[in-house]
Amino acid sequence: MPQRGMVLRQTRHLDGRQRPLEKGYMMKPFIHLGLLLFLVAEFGCKRATAPQQAPLPVNVVTVIEKEVNEWDEFTGRLDPVESVEIRPRVSGYITEIHFEAGAIVKKGDLLYVIDPRPYQADFDRAAAEVDRMDAQLKLAQIELNRAKELRDKNTISASEFDQKAATFQGSAAAKSSAEAAKNSAVLNLEFTQIKSPIDGRVSDARITLGNLVQPGAGPESVLTTVVSVDPTYAKVDADERETRERTHGQDSGVGRAWQRDRFPARRLRRLRRQSPRSWNRDDSRACGSKKLEP
């Protein structure tokens, strides 16, 4: 029995029979439309509430105006102003070493000691020879004075007087020779103590204790080296373009200042008289050499 307020409709199917429509048939399109609107509204809200991208950072630099010095970078090396190879001046065995590798030494500091005993003996022998020659010279002087007195009295002949005079002169020459030998022995004895000739940094000991050393010009006779550390030279290799810009100068005066720093005034005057081509060929090796004062 149908309830009050409900409408039942019939529909005809293909089989010819009529069947009643389902309940709420007319509400389904409205339900579907409502669901569609809800989804659209939900999607729109999500898009509207999406977070915004943060602004990109921007670096800000304040522009100022001031004077700057023009400068360049070059690959170079530092060379010492003074470099000395320490070599022995007498032969002998090394008995003492008085430095450490890489140490700073002063002029006159003792570096090596060669066995001084043979040279001390030579000095003593030379000193004794000087004393002997001095005694002979005194005797010759006395005999010459006596011969003068006798010659004045015509007691001795002229030839005998001449012989006494010649003996005196020979004794004087012999004493001078003995003194020269003594001075040579003194030098040899001093050379057994090898000292630094300059202030600087000493290298390693290339020949160690107990080795025999001999004077010579070959590399095998080098005991060590000493190089100065202050001041020093800074040597760089600049290309032709940089050389031309710096040596010939610019209207701004930067090039001229560079010239004053790098070249003596006399050399600058000579370089200005030369053509750029001849300067680059002959004097380019002088570019970049500068003495760094402390």
C-alpha positions in Angstrom: 0.0 0.0 0.0 1.7 3.2 -1.0 2.2 5.9 1.7 0.7 9.3 1.5 2.9 11.9 -0.2 4.9 9.6 -2.4 4.4 9.4 -6.1 5.0 6.1 -7.9 5.6 6.3 -11.6 5.6 3.5 -14.0 7.9 3.0 -16.8 7.6 0.7 -19.8 10.4 -1.6 -20.6 11.2 -3.4 -23.8 9.4 -6.5 -22.7 6.2 -4.5 -22.6 5.7 -4.7 -18.9 5.5 -1.6 -16.7 7.5 -1.3 -13.6 7.5 1.4 -10.9 10.5 3.9 -10.8 12.9 3.7 -7.9 12.6 6.0 -5.0 14.6 9.3 -5.3 15.2 9.0 -9.0 14.9 12.7 -9.7 17.4 13.6 -6.9 20.4 11.8 -8.3 21.4 14.5 -10.9 21.3 17.1 -8.2 23.5 15.0 -5.9 26.1 14.5 -8.6 26.1 18.1 -9.4 26.6 19.0 -5.7 29.5 16.6 -5.4 31.2 18.1 -8.5 30.8 21.7 -7.1 32.2 20.6 -3.8 35.3 19.1 -5.4 35.8 22.2 -7.5 35.5 24.4 -4.5 37.9 22.3 -2.5 40.5 22.3 -5.3 40.2 26.0 -5.7 40.7 26.6 -2.0 43.8 24.5 -2.0 45.2 26.4 -4.8 44.4 29.7 -3.2 46.0 28.7 0.1 49.3 27.4 -1.5 52.3 29.2 0.0 54.0 31.8 -2.1 57.6 31.6 -3.1 60.0 33.7 -1.1 61.8 36.5 -2.9 65.3 35.8 -4.2 68.2 37.4 -2.3 69.8 40.4 -3.9 73.4 41.5 -3.1 73.8 45.2 -2.7 77.1 47.0 -3.1 77.7 50.5 -2.2 79.8 52.3 -4.8 82.5 54.6 -3.4 85.1 56.7 -5.1 88.7 56.7 -3.9 92.3 56.6 -5.3 93.8 53.2 -5.9 97.2 52.0 -6.9 97.6 50.0 -10.1 99.4 46.7 -9.5 100.1 43.5 -11.3 100.9 39.9 -10.4 103.9 38.1 -11.8 105.5 34.7 -11.2 109.0 35.2 -9.9 111.6 34.1 -7.4 113.8 35.5 -4.6 117.5 35.5 -5.1 120.0 36.6 -2.4 122.1 39.6 -2.9 125.2 37.8 -1.6 125.9 34.1 -2.0 129.2 32.5 -0.9 130.4 28.9 -1.3 132.5 27.9 1.7 135.6 26.1 0.5 138.8 25.0 2.4 142.0 26.9 1.7 144.2 24.3 3.2 144.1 20.5 3.1 143.5 18.4 6.2 140.9 16.4 8.2 137.8 18.1 9.6 137.8 17.9 13.3 135.0 20.3 14.3 131.7 21.7 12.9 130.2 24.7 14.7 126.9 25.3 13.0 123.5 23.7 12.4 121.9 23.4 9.0 119.7 26.4 8.2 120.9 28.5 11.1 121.5 32.3 10.9 125.2 33.1 11.2 127.1 36.4 11.5 130.2 37.5 9.7 133.2 35.9 11.4 131.3 33.0 13.1 133.3 29.8 13.2 131.9 27.1 10.8 134.6 24.4 10.4 137.9 23.5 12.0 140.6 21.6 10.1 143.3 19.7 12.1 145.7 22.6 12.9 148.6 20.5 14.3 150.7 20.2 11.0 150.3 23.9 10.3 151.1 24.8 13.9 154.4 22.9 13.5 155.1 24.7 10.3 154.5 28.0 12.1 156.8 27.1 14.9 159.6 26.1 12.4 159.1 29.4 10.5 159.3 31.4 13.7 162.5 29.6 14.7 164.0 30.3 11.3 163.2 34.0 11.7 165.0 34.1 15.0 168.0 32.3 13.5 168.2 34.8 10.6 167.8 37.7 12.9 170.8 36.4 14.9 172.9 36.1 11.7 171.9 39.5 10.6 173.0 41.0 13.9 176.3 39.2 13.6 176.8 40.5 10.1 176.0 44.0 11.3 178.6 43.8 14.0 181.2 42.5 11.6 180.4 45.2 9.0 180.8 47.9 11.6 184.1 46.5 12.7 185.2 46.3 9.1 184.4 49.9 8.6 186.6 51.0 11.5 189.5 48.8 10.2 189.0 50.1 6.6 189.3 53.7 7.8 192.7 52.7 9.4 193.6 50.8 6.2 194.0 47.7 8.3 192.0 45.5 6.0 191.8 45.5 2.2 188.8 46.8 0.2 187.9 43.3 -1.0 187.6 42.0 2.6 185.4 45.0 3.5 183.2 44.3 0.4 182.8 40.7 1.6 181.6 41.8 5.0 179.1 44.2 3.4 177.8 41.5 1.1 177.4 39.1 4.0 175.3 41.7 5.8 173.1 42.2 2.8 172.7 38.4 2.4 171.7 38.1 6.1 169.1 40.8 5.7 167.6 39.1 2.7 167.6 35.8 4.5 165.7 37.3 7.4 163.1 38.8 5.0 162.6 35.4 3.4 162.2 33.8 6.8 159.6 36.4 7.8 157.7 35.8 4.6 157.7 32.0 5.3 156.5 32.8 8.8 153.6 34.9 7.5 152.6 32.2 5.1 152.6 29.7 8.0 150.4 32.1 10.0 147.9 32.3 7.1 147.8 28.5 6.8 147.3 28.2 10.5 144.4 30.7 10.3 142.9 28.9 7.3 142.4 25.9 9.5 139.5 27.8 11.1 136.9 28.4 8.4 134.6 31.3 9.2 131.6 32.9 7.6 132.5 35.8 5.4 129.0 37.4 5.4 125.9 37.6 7.5 123.2 35.2 6.3 121.7 31.7 6.5 124.0 28.7 6.3 123.2 25.6 4.3 123.8 22.0 5.4 127.2 20.4 6.1 128.1 18.8 2.8 131.3 17.3 4.2 131.1 15.9 7.7 133.5 15.2 10.5 136.6 13.1 9.9 136.7 13.6 6.1 139.8 14.9 4.3 139.3 18.1 2.4 141.5 19.8 -0.1 141.3 23.3 -1.7 140.0 23.3 -5.2 137.4 24.8 -7.6 135.3 21.7 -8.1 131.9 21.0 -6.5 133.4 18.3 -4.4 135.4 20.8 -2.3 132.3 22.9 -1.3 131.8 22.5 2.5 128.6 24.5 2.7 127.0 27.8 1.4 126.0 31.0 3.1 123.4 33.3 1.5 122.3 36.8 2.7 118.6 37.1 3.7 118.2 40.9 4.1 118.1 42.6 1.7 117.2 40.3 -1.2 116.3 40.4 -4.9 112.9 39.7 -6.4 113.2 38.6 -10.0 110.1 38.2 -12.2 109.5 37.5 -15.9 107.0 39.9 -17.5 105.6 39.6 -21.0 106.3 42.1 -23.8 103.0 44.0 -23.4 103.5 44.5 -19.7 107.1 45.5 -20.2 106.2 48.1 -22.8 103.4 49.6 -20.7 105.5 49.9 -17.6 108.8 51.0 -19.1 107.4 53.6 -21.5 104.8 54.9 -19.1 101.2 56.2 -19.5 99.7 59.6 -19.4 98.3 58.9 -16.0 101.8 58.7 -14.6 101.5 55.2 -13.2 104.1 53.9 -15.7 106.5 56.6 -14.8 106.2 55.8 -11.1 106.8 52.1 -11.9 109.9 53.2 -13.8 111.3 55.1 -10.8 110.8 52.1 -8.6 112.4 49.6 -10.9 115.2 51.4 -12.8 117.9 53.8 -11.8 117.6 57.3 -13.3 120.8 56.9 -15.5 119.5 53.7 -17.0 116.1 55.1 -17.7 117.6 58.0 -19.7 119.5 55.4 -21.7 116.5 53.3 -22.3 114.4 56.3 -23.4 116.9 57.0 -26.2 116.6 53.5 -27.5 113.7 52.3 -29.7 111.1 50.0 -28.1 112.2 47.1 -30.4 115.8 47.4 -29.5 115.0 47.7 -25.7 112.8 44.6 -25.7 115.5 42.6 -27.5 118.6 43.7 -25.5 117.4 44.9 -22.1 114.2 42.9 -21.4 116.1 40.7 -18.9 116.5 43.7 -16.7 112.7 44.1 -16.3 111.4 43.1 -12.9 114.6 43.0 -11.0 114.2 45.0 -7.9 116.2 45.2 -4.6 113.9 44.9 -1.6 115.2 47.0 1.2 114.2 46.2 4.8 
